Structure formats: C-alpha cells, structure tokens
Amino acid sequence: MLNYRHLYYFWMVAKEGGFARAAERLDMAIQTISAQVRELERSLGHALLKPAGRGVTLTEAGHAAFARAEEIFQIGQGLAQEVHAAATRPVLRLAVGLSDGISKLAAHALLAPVLDTPNLRLVCHEGETEQLLGELAQHHLDLVLAGQGAPANPNLRLTSDRLVSAPVDWYGPARLVTRARAQAFPQSLEMLPVLLPTGHSVLRQSLDRWFDERGLRPNVVGEFEDNALMSVFAARGLGVFPISRLGASEVGMLRGLRRLAEGDTVQEEIHAIRNRRGQHHPLVQALMAQARTSVFSK
C-alpha cells in the first residue's frame, strides 16, 4: 500500500524546491522529511529527486509521481467543503427501477414532474422485472416502472398500480413517412422498413397480436430493448417505429422524425410497483398523484 504521508512530504518538497523550505513550511525537522521521502523512493523503486544547486529537482520518475500527487492532494483540499455540504444540505434520493420492456421516453415523461426537486439525487436502474422486484423487496429501490403489474406473491409485500395506458402511434424519418402516403396504413408496414421492441417486452406482444389480427407481415429490419435507442436509429433513417403517445412528446428532441399514423387499438401500459416504504416516499407519492391526473391515466 502506498504511504500517503510519505507522498505528501515528497509533494511539499517538490513544490517548495528543497527540503529546508519544506521543513520550514511544515514546521518539521529536515531529517524527518528526508527520511520519509527516502522511504517513498524505496517503496516505488526509483529516485524521485536529485540535487540542483542548493535545492532539489525532479527526476523523470519524480515528474510522474508529482503529477499524480498534485491530483490527489488538490482533490483532498476540497474534501472538507464537500463533506460539510453533504452533511448540511438535505439530499432527497429517489431510486427507480426501469423494466427492460417499457419505453424509456415514456418513463422520462412520468418522472418529469419531480426532476426539478431541489437537491434531488435520482438513481435509475435498468433490468429484468424479476430482478428489479427483488431489489425493491430488499428496499434497494423505491419504485419500479414496468409494463405489467407485480405477480401475486405475498412474500414480496409489493403494491402495484397501473399509472398510464397510452395509445401507440407510429413515427419515422420524413422521407419514409412521405413515401408511405402512397399506400394505406397499416398495410404500408409491409413495404416500409420497421423497427420494433424485442420480443420480451409487453408492448411487442401486443403489437404481434395486432399484426396477426390484420394479417400483416411487417418488414422488420431492427429490434431494440431500449425505446430511446430505437428512436435514435429511426431518426438516422433506419425505419419507422411504434411509440406510446406518452413518450411521443420526447420524440421532438430528435430532429427529422414525423408521425406516420395514430394508433387506436394497441396501448402501452406502465405500472408503478412499490414496497411499503416506497408508498410513503414523498416523490413517489407526487409521481402517483401527477399520473392520476394524466389524460392517459384511464
């Protein structure tokens, strides 16, 4: 292990340009500082200082050690202020699990009402629903947003509510949307390149049923676990894609996307799953209250 006291003495000697000035600055004996620096050189296996007139200068190895010591002790100088700020400023932490299958753009829209909370520390975890529910049950998370409610399991002691059920619309790059107007929707999905969520998402299952009911064979050119990533690829011209109306407000951040068609049958649901402690979290309560007033809450 590196002895940081030895490193500090070396750093001071290098900054002051000699042992005498460093000893005066630290109010210590020259012999003590010299011995500590020699110990550091022995532990690193290289000479760090060499004589230069009445003082010392850095060797090549010393330059490398001094540069790293500068970073270390400059960070250390700010430690007291950071600790004081953390101890005196109340931080409101919200840990949210986002199921792989839900639209991340829709999740952002649901979380938006609390993002301006002063001193908010938002922690987002993404993963399979089962894994996230385990973390929720152990109080590592305050809330899980998933495409379906929590399974019936009295051992987990979880509460689940449907937050929203939003219609799914179709978007795509302007050139593809313009081209598709020559053919009726949804038959145009057999001609256009189509991007879809991966098969494990609840939305993909609903879309597949919708395709089957209409006898459609969409021209699928890409499948994505992350809806936001799918939007980026669509904006780059790869294809058209479905997105819930709740998340569609975020699509405006991506230039060049146009709406191809409004949906009326397929809906994306997002459920809020909480443990007992999460039910009393002020930000979780605020999110629940805001979602209940949403036009998609019914």
C-alpha positions, 0 to 999 in steps of 0.5 A: 500500500502506498504511504500517503504521508510519505507522498505528501512530504515528497509533494511539499518538497517538490513544490517548495524546491528543497527540503529546508523550505519544506521543513520550514513550511511544515514546521518539521525537522529536515531529517524527518522529511528526508527520511520519509521521502527516502522511504517513498523512493524505496517503496516505488523503486526509483529516485524521485529527486536529485540535487540542483544547486542548493535545492532539489529537482525532479527526476523523470520518475519524480515528474510522474509521481508529482503529477499524480500527487498534485491530483490527489492532494488538490482533490483532498483540499476540497474534501472538507467543503464537500463533506460539510455540504453533504452533511448540511444540505438535505439530499432527497434520493429517489431510486427507480427501477426501469423494466427492460420492456417499457419505453424509456421516453415514456418513463422520462415523461412520468418522472418529469414532474419531480426532476426539478426537486431541489437537491434531488439525487435520482438513481435509475436502474435498468433490468429484468422485472424479476430482478428489479422486484427483488431489489425493491423487496430488499428496499434497494429501490423505491419504485419500479416502472414496468409494463405489467403489474407485480405477480401475486406473491405475498412474500414480496409485500409489493403494491402495484398500480397501473399509472398510464395506458397510452395509445401507440402511434407510429413515427419515422424519418420524413422521407419514409413517412412521405413515401408511405402516403402512397399506400394505406396504413397499416398495410404500408408496414409491409413495404416500409422498413420497421423497427420494433421492441424485442420480443420480451417486452409487453408492448411487442406482444401486443403489437404481434397480436395486432399484426396477426389480427390484420394479417400483416407481415411487417418488414422488420429490419431492427429490434431494440430493448431500449425505446430511446435507442430505437428512436435514435436509429429511426431518426438516422433513417433506419425505419419507422417505429411504434411509440406510446403517445406518452413518450411521443412528446420526447420524440421532438428532441430528435430532429427529422422524425414525423408521425406516420399514423395514430394508433387506436387499438394497441396501448402501452401500459406502465405500472408503478410497483412499490414496497411499503416504504416506497408508498410513503416516499414523498416523490413517489407519492407526487409521481402517483398523484401527477399520473392520476391526473394524466389524460392517459391515466384511464 
